Amino acid sequence: MNGRPVFDGLNMDIPRGRVTAVMGPSGTGKTTLLRLITGQAIADSGTIRVDGEELGSLARAGLTRAGLYDLRRRMGMLFQNGALLTDLSVFENVAFPLREHTKLPERLIHQLVLVKLQAVGLRGAAGLMPAELSGGMSRRVALARAIVMDPAILIYDEPFVGLDPISMGVILRLIRRLNDALGLTSIVVSHDVQEISAVADLVYLLSGGKVVAHGTPQQLHSYPSEIVKQFMGGLADGPVPFHYPAPDYFGQLLDRNGDI
Amino acid sequence: MLKDQWSGLTESVVSLGATVRFLWRLLVHTPRALLRFDLIIEQIWNAGALSLVIVMLSGLFVGMVLGLQGFQLLQRFGSEDSLGTASAIGLLKELGPVITALLFAGRAGTALASELGLMRATDQLSAMEMMAVDPIQRVVVPRFLGGVIAMPLLAAIFSVIGLYGAQLIGVQIMGVDSGSFWSQMRASVNPVDINEGLVKSCAFGVTCSLIAVYEGYNADPTAEGVGRATTRTVVTSAVVTLFLDYLITAMFL
């Protein structure tokens, strides 16, 4: 990005049927990683294999939109803010992928949508518009929409940002329950250490474009590395410095011209 | 200074090229989008029916001014009976398409640009991409076609209401003879005049809708970016409309 590599020597293996968390300080490229996995961005080099298909080389060999869309039909993604279509009701938002990709009869769509809404506890909100929902409810509706096509992989981009403890608990429970009940492979990108420790089977900790540690949450809590300790303990200073690189402090304070 | 102007010029050329490429993408997706005509009807409603009141009101006032000014001018030459012809030609060839296009850019164009820009800013377009739904085909093309279809209809309504406004002032108030107002108009307005208006309103419909969806779809996903896209939609649409108006007028001479 801007001539600077985001990842360098990154190697990750995401096991089927498990909840894998990708963590790391802000700006470390977590969202870029998701964009690479979903084919929204194409890596300059290296290989990304999703469900047996090699994304990078497919793209370089001229991956067709149809091929990419075919792959995406096997994926569900929960965006940070839910990204619900604001002109459609909750029911229609969840029905949207079904209406676009299938020719199912209306009765069946009705049942499928209600089943998915029941799974996230929002069957009673089917008639509401997105503007009438709280942040946590929007994310649950988006989750129902993400699973309505029964994907094999479910990707969560920062699912806990800005949620109250109750909504956070609900989302945590849903991630675990949906993963186990539907036999999904879940990838959760987040920097909420406590929440991730409660839900993930495997954690990858990224920093500076590399994997600095990986293992179960328990293993990471006792990992013998300064950066991992700083991140897992939430310490303000450490290998990731508190101060953004700046010229000499006193020199700048005494500078009469006051140039910044 | 010179460097700034040069970079401004290069930017405009690049942006023109990008807009034409975007039009090509829209046209490629048009046949499949036409299969779902319900989505297009919805957008004709949004762009057309919701602009109807301002277009009708503006048409009435423009027609009334035309009646007043036309009467004053024609009276000097003792030919106030030609008021119908003058108003009809003015409205059909120029004022109808041009003013409707400017109103359309202000009302429907800004709504389109800000809606698409906000959809981009709130990840709705990315979410569609992730659901394997092409946002160009599902969202952009129906809005573009809705605008393209609505604009000539609005221009026609503008002209008809404008003519009524001119008649209201000229015949009802200034006392021009009703029979000569209409008969002179019918005798002197040729199909080519109507064609010119039609070609203009179709051309303006394509350009104003294209500029709106292009600016909205490519807006920076921030509050500032959406605001800028909306402003650019109005300014570019107005300038391009007036420029095209000159070209088409010259073409029909």
Interface residues (C-beta under 8 A of the other chain):
Chain A: T38 Q40 R65 Y69 D70 R72 R73 M75 G76 M77 F79 Q80 N81 A83 L84 L85 T86 F96 P97 E100 H101 A142 R145 M149
Chain B: L118 M119 T122 D123 Q124 S126 A127 M128 E129 M130 M131 A132 V133 D134 R138
